[in-house]
Amino acid sequence: KSEHPAIHLLDMAGGSGCFSRAFVAAYATSLKSATLADIPQVARMFASDFKKMPKQAQRAMTTASADLFDGSTWPTHCDCHVLANVLHDWDVDKCRSILQNSYRSLCETNGQSTPARLIVIEQLLNENSSGPLPAALASVSMLLGDWRSGKQYS
């Protein structure tokens, strides 16, 4: 038995939902729910994609429309926030705003009752921005834009 209560995950600006899906698959016993929050168009696309997911994942997952920079739109029922490949898109002041919104939402949800968690997933460059290679390539790729799936090239 875990000493931590079940987790309600918020995948903020979750896009395709790959991290939400991975968390649901890997932590089915300790994850009570996962909410993918993104701008309305993205949240609707993900919600329509639910039908392709296993039934157990469908029961655990929900979507919400939210704005990274408007704290009043952040879902407040989650005790674990994931910011996956989000912060690198913004300058320091915008990052501070995003992190403050996460903090406020977690505090509103949890108060003092349960431990709150923030998981930040980013590829980090070394100090002179020359590597490691996967992070440097991702950085260059972000500058070039227009990411595509393999199917779009065929």
N, C-alpha and C positions, 0 to 999 in steps of 0.2 A: 504494500500500500504506500502510495506517495504521501509525503508530508506536505505537499503543496496542493491547493485546491485545483479543480479543473480549470483549464485556461479557456478564456474567450479571446480569440485572436482577431486583431484588426490589421489587415494588409492594406495600408494607406497608399493611395496612388498605385494600386496593385496591378493595373494593366491587364495582361492576359490571365492573371491568376496563377501563374506557375508556382509561385511561392506558397500561396494559400493551399493549392492542391497538394504540394509536397508535404506541408505541415499536416494536413488532414490525413494523408496516406501514412506518414511516419509516426504520428502521435495520436492515433485513433483512440487509444485508451485514456489519455490524459487531456485531449483537446475536446472541449465541450461544443464549441462552435467557432466558425471562421467567417469573418465578414470582409469582403473585398469592397473597399471604398475608393471611388474614383469619380472623375467628372461624369455627368449624367450619360453621355453617349457611350463611354467605355463601360460603365456599370450595366447599362442595358445590353450591350453586346455580350458581356460575361454572363449575365442572367440567362440569355437565350442559349448559351453554350452549356448550361447545366445538364441538358438532356443527354449529352455525350458522356457524362461522368457516371461512375458507379453509384448505385442507389445510396449506399452508406455516406458517400461524400456529398451527394445532393442534400441529404438530411442535415448535414453539419454546416453547409455553406449558405450564406446569404449575401446580398449586395446592398450597397448604399451609395447614394449620390453625395459627394462631399468635395470640398475645396480645401486644398492644403493650407491656404492662407486665410481662411475664414474659420476660426476655431469653433464657431457656433454650429458648423455643419459636421463636425467630427462626431461619429458615434460614441456614446458614453457608456456602453455596456461591456466594453472590452477591457481586460486586465493585462493584455500583452499587445504591444504595437510592433509591427514590422515596417521598416522603411528600407525597401530593397531597391537599390540603384535609383534612389530619389535625390539624395542630397548633392550629388556631383553636378546636377543640372542647374544649381542655384548659387548665387553669391552668398557671402557670409551673412548679410542681414536677412536674406530670405531663409537661409538655413536656420538661423536663430528663431525666426517666426514659426517655421515648421516645428522645430523642437519645443518651443514654448506651447504651441497648440497641442502637441502630444502630451506634454507634462500636465497641462490643465485638464485635458480629457481624462487622462489616467487618474488624476487626483479626484475629479468629479465622480468617476466610477468607483474608486477604491476607498477614498478617505484613508483611514488607518487600518481597514479590516483585512486586506489581503495584499501580498506583495505584488507590486506592479513591475512590468518588464518592458523594456524597449530594446528591440533587436535592430541594429543598423547593419545592412549588408552593402558593402561597397568594395570595388577593386581599388586598392591603394597603390599609388606610385611611390617610388623611393624619393629621397630628398631632391635629387637633380632631375626628376621626371624622365629618367632614361629606362626605367624598368620597374618591376619585372615585365617581361615581354607581353604576357596576356593583358596586363593593366595598361601598358603603353599602347598596345594595339587597340584596345577598347577606347582609350582617350582619343586616338587619331580617328577612329571610326565615328565617334560622336561628332567630331568636327566636320567630317564629310557628310554625315546625315544619310537619309534614305536607306535604312536597314530593310532588307527584304528576306522573305523565306526562300528556301530552295525552289519551291514550286513556282514562285514568281519569275525565276530565271529560266524555267524550262518552257 
